[in-house]
Amino acid sequence: MALFGGAPAMKKGDMVYAWTTDKAIAEKAELGGAVTGLWKYALDKKLVDAVLVVKKGSDLYDAKPAIITKSEDLKNTAGSLHCGTLLLSKVITRYLNGAKDKKIGVTVKGCDLMGIIELVRRKEINPENLFLIGVNCGGSVSPIMARKMITDKYGVSPDIVHKEEIDKGQFIIEYEGGHKGISMDELEEAGYGRRTNCRRCKYKVPRQADLACGNWGVIGEKAGKATFVEVCSDKGANLLAQAAKDGVIQTEAANPKGVEIRAKVEGAMLKLGDKWRKKDFAKLKADTWGTINRETSRCIRCYSCIENCPVCFTKATDLKKPSLMVGAGEVPPNAMFHMRRFAHISDTCVNCGQCEELCPMDIPLALFSHAIRVEGDSVYKSKLGEATYTN
């Protein structure tokens, strides 16, 4: 059913450049502010009851979720935070009742979207009440790593950095007195750069959202001033068309050369993902059990990996009950505790990295669960066909 009624002016598969006409948003937003402008329109027209986004906390290294119900507050959420490593899928279940009683708009990157899909499959989220605007993602940098990287590699105090960006293969910072960019390849070969799960990720353009947005492919006069938008659903087409009709968003057809460039950027990112998978998985495959046993021996049974996993629903109260697998007060737990957890999520791990990111003992849990998932996919791929998404 069309969101606004009548035939939409746009259709699934269309690719356009878009930008807001709202001056307040345009001043704070990046790439023309199309995403923020569309959310403002959706709230003003009561197409959604609230919008779930990520906003800056105390500084660039402090990202926090924000539930926006007043459109005038959206301008404070504009812009990207590559040093924010939140996952929004479980926020929807914990704080928004799985969108079962309200219409929720959500800005999602690939892992957010994969987590939402898995939660929908478990009937924890009502997809009919979700409107999803996806943003292309080349990866994120852990806040602690970002501060260390900026200090060590850039020779700049992270406290004076007021903006960061990942563009054209570089991590770029702007700070009091100048700006500087270093290639991501150089940073990562030196042990810095993106989170390891982000390096292995191959879901860069979230086409299962209603709209997929980003800066890849915006060239010419609109470079840096507009967002590349790929229309991925009828719902997305209707929103974009009506917003343009009412003058809150302006659009023009994407430059064909820009479309080609966007595809090349995505292709390069996928090849980079393959490179890191090969490198990371090779190390693990050389001594799988020994590596897992050694690394998990640091476990203190805080259960953070389980409580923050978007595809696991074991309750913390149940976890603390002794079982045959985990004895009461046993620290570190028997290695089978982790093997059991890996088996539990082996077919649904979305490689979001939350288990590893939030582990106080720095156990590379995302590597283990992702390797198991990819291995399983490769075995059954010929029987099941291509996966809905490739993580």
PyMOL commands that set and color helices and strands:
alter all, ss='L'
color gray80, all
select helices_A, chain A and resi 23-28+31-44+71-77+89-95+97-99+110-121+127-129+143-154+158-160+184-189+196-200+220-222+234-245+256-286+288-296+304-307+316-319+336-345+354-357+365-384
alter helices_A, ss='H'
color red, helices_A
select strands_A, chain A and resi 15-20+50-56+63-68+104-108+130-135+161-167+170-175+178-183+211-214+227-231+249-253
alter strands_A, ss='S'
color yellow, strands_A
deselect
rebuild
show_as cartoon
